[in-house]
Amino acid sequence: MTDAPATPPQAPEPAVAPRLIATDLDGTLLHDDKTVSDRTIAALAAAEQAGIVVFFVTGRPARWMDVVSDHVHGHGLAICANGAAVVDLHRGGRIVEVSPLETAAALAVVDTLRSAAPGTSFAVERTGGFHYEPQYPPFHADPMAVIAPAEKLLAEGFAPPVVAGPDAAAGTGAGAASDPVRPTGLDQPVLKLLAHHPDLDPDAFLALARKAAGGLASFTRSSPTALLEISGPGVSKAGTLARCCAERGIAPEEVVAFGDMPNDIEMLSWAGTSYAMANAHPEVLAATSRRTGSNNEDGVAAVIERILEGR
């Protein structure tokens, strides 16, 4: 999304003193270069020192949380994979709770979307790694990924061939060429199925998928491309955040949430106070009454600073 030319006017601050801040990462807390600004780091720390719990709530997998792992205080937990996993960043990104997409449902989604949107390619995000079809765009190359049709990637007992060790291609490392590695984790829970289409409009693809297969799984998107993120039925950022809040005795009206893309809408609607970033998707802007500056303008930090000033 393109940044707005100016920071929007400030909305009234929450009527109830916040006890928890829930923020998305990409397009929200992080700058476009995927860094956390010094201003934001200071604001997060100040919130924690004031007794406000901070939760990162993202579509990212646990293995991509290193960019913010140093900035989780107190509880150390983050909600990843659009609510499918709760991760302990104080323990090296260990997944402590999983809400999986069952294999049968994932296979049914693959079959349905292949018919409804020919040309769709798939990837499978498991707790132990990421695997994809040959036609799937290599957004994030993973040398340990298994590349095979989705039906095989989701098949029980699928055993891919042994491949060369990770150093073999470079010809470095003692015994590199003779240290084969068999990819592991293909029997671990599925966190997300991802579906990409090379030609469809992103929002049109989401609408089509929900109409064709919405009864099988939860569909959303956070990418500027036609890339859908598919979770188990009822799994969302909002549902997992609500559960984490209930465990802490925190009510929705005591939560302030930030987001920018369709996968944030349910969370923003659930929270008592929610802010759309200036760079947010039109549907996010329509779902929220409060605005803050863009991610590159440290919009999240600006609101946290105002909240703390009002205490």
HUBELQUI-V120176 format. One line per field, one symbol per residue. phi: phi as a letter, one per 30 degrees, with the letter a starting at -180 (. if undefined). psi: psi as a letter, one per 20 degrees, with the letter a starting at -180 (. if undefined). A space follows every 10 residues. Layout:
# HUBELQUI-V120176
phi->???
psi->???
This chain:
# HUBELQUI-V120176
phi->.ddddbdddd cededcddcb ccbdcdibdd dddiccdedd eddddddddd jcdccdbbdd dedccddbdd ccchdicbcc hhjdbcbcdd ciiddcabbd cdedddddde ddddddbejd cbbbccdclb badeddddeb dbdcdccaee dddcddidbd ddcdddcddd ibjdiedccd bcecjdcded dbccbbbdbd dedddddddd ddbddcacca abcdcdbccb cdeidaeddd dddddddcic dedcccbbab bedcdddddd ddbbbcddcd dedddddbcc bbddddchdd eddedddddd d
psi->qpqqhqprqq rqrqhppqip ppprfpifhq rhjkrpqhgg ghggghgghj jppppporiq rhijjhhjhi jpadhjqqpr lkiiqppoii lkkppippnr oqgggghhgg gghhghmqip qqqporhjap qrqhippmgn poijqporqh hghippjpor qprqriighi krppkgijmq ppprjijrqp gqpppppihq pghhgggggh ghjhihrppa qjqirmoqpp rqpiprgggh ggghghhjkp qhijppqqri rhiiggghhh qhpqppqhjq qhhghhiqiq qrrrhijlhg hgggghghhi .
